[in-house]
Structures are given as C-alpha cells and as structure tokens.
Amino acid sequence: MTTATALHWIDGTWVGPGGRDGPDTRTASGGRTTDGGAGDGREMAARALVAARRAFGETRWKDDRHLRARTLHEMADVFAAHVGQLTESLAQADGKPRQHARFEAETVPSRLRYFASLVRTGHGRALEVGPGKCSLVLRRPRGVAGIVVPRRSPVALLVCSLAPALAAGTTSVVRMPGQTARVNALVFGILSEVESLPRGVVNGFTEEDGAGARYLVAAADVPCTLDGAAREASAMEDFIECERVTITPGTIQR
C-alpha cells in the first residue's frame, strides 16, 4: 500500500491540508491514505458548512423525497460493494477482531435501506379547527445537520446519524476523528461514488484537536449529533421542524 496525505471531501471536491484542492476523485479502491494530515479542523468545518448551506438552498434535495430515497438505496449498494475493504480498514484502525469489523461494515447497507423506505412515508397532519378552516402541520428539514463521529465504531455510528439526516432532507457536515483517518478516507471515497448524491449534500473532514467539532456545535442553526446514537424511525425527528399552515376558503395563512 502506498501512502499520501489524508484528504477531506467537501462540496464534491477532495481537499488537502494547505489548500491543495483537486477534482472529485474516485479513491475508494485506491487505499492511498495515511493517518494524520488532518489540517485545520475549524477551517474545514467552516468551508464544509458553506457548501452544505449552498446545497440545501440550491439543490432539489430538501424537496424531492424520491431523489432522497433513490440516493439512499444507491448509497447502500455502494457500501455493500466495499464491505471487504471496510472490514480490513476497521480491523487495522481499531485492532478489533476481524469478525467484529465485518459485522460493523455489514450493518451499514441495511440501515441506509431502512431509512430510504421511510422517506416515502413521511407525512404531516391535518385538523379542522373551525367551520371552513383547516390547519395543516407540515414537516420540514431543519437545514444543515452537524454529525460529530466518535472514534469507536466510526462507520456504524456515522451512518446511524447520517442516514436519518439525509432521509429527513437535511444536508450535512460530518466530522471524523483523526485516529481513524484511513477509514475516513475510504468512507469519503465510497460516498463520492454515489452518482445521485448532489454536490455538497454530504461534506466530510478529519481532525485531531476538536476545533471543527466545537465550531459546528456553536452554530445556532445547525442541529448536531455527537455520539451517533439513533432511535430508529424517531431519529429523523432530530432533523425536522414543523410548520403550521391555516387554510381558509381561497387563502393560505402561515
């Protein structure tokens, strides 16, 4: 295996320390990374947040549930195709038994498919509040989600938060720990192979000092998950806000 500096994946572009940017490169099968080279975490977090906000405002992601379902299914297929590589990378990074590493890698596709199935069943609520008046409660994605992944089981815990965030319609900034840089680069490479994923919807960076994580947590408009905990279908609620719409004959009042 050859080694090179670990890269971040922001706005569909590989970004290296010192501003060495390059085009979107399919590197999931190349294995050319090394631990370290995490760069300025705060700078990368800020850059990723700009990209995620742009993608939320300018792409169809938040409004097109069919796109989100299709993308999550494709993402599951791509992760399934790289289970072997993920297994080896996880075993080397954590020193865990190979069977445990494989179990972690194999949980990813099913979780992505589970949340893909929930995308098409999202609904609001309607209530007649008075004669000729109807109140609707609509569920909207909250914007950009911040995902801070811990060192333990990084792939499984990433997807525990990323899958419901994407299903809800948010874009995301993912902070991965510096101790698992090889695993991180492989994961970012796998995400770069998902052709239906719009540029900037998922952005990932690696850091060692926690400055980027603190930057995300401090952003008032960014709901953050810090430990990868998920509560199955209810995990989507962390990334959704409700909007009330009152309908009267001939008018809509918000």
C-alpha angles and dihedrals in degrees: 000000000000121000135221138160116299112253135211122224112223129162091350092304133106110241124193132192113284094031098288098159127181141172123282103288125193099228104150093109097036100076094203103146139102133200112265131033090104092150126195106342095195092050092049092047091052092048092047091049091055090052093047093049091050092050092049092052101038108033131069092243100107094045104037111073091174089060091049093050092047092048094050091051091049090047089053090052093051093048090048090054090056100045091115094053092045090050093054093043094049092047091053095044099048102023088231121151112277093241090056091049091050091049090055092049093047094053092064103074095048093050092050091049091048093057091041087061091052094053094074094047098056114127144170130217134258126200133174102231096178143343107311093358128107127185119208125194110205124194115225132182112253097230119249122015121208115213118192109190121204124221096252115086092347098180097048094044092047092055092044087068103026096054096056092040092055092042090054091054101251124134116228150219113204122200113198124191120256092231091070099043094137091052091046093053091050091050092048089049091052091050090050089061093060099102097190093055108104117232112270097016090109120029124176136189137174124224141167106199102051096237092123092049091051090049091055094046091050093054104102095207096049118086106210134202113204107183107029092247114159133185099202112245093000090062088080090065090072089066100041133081126192126235123196119218122186117205123200126171107298096354142079117206122193 
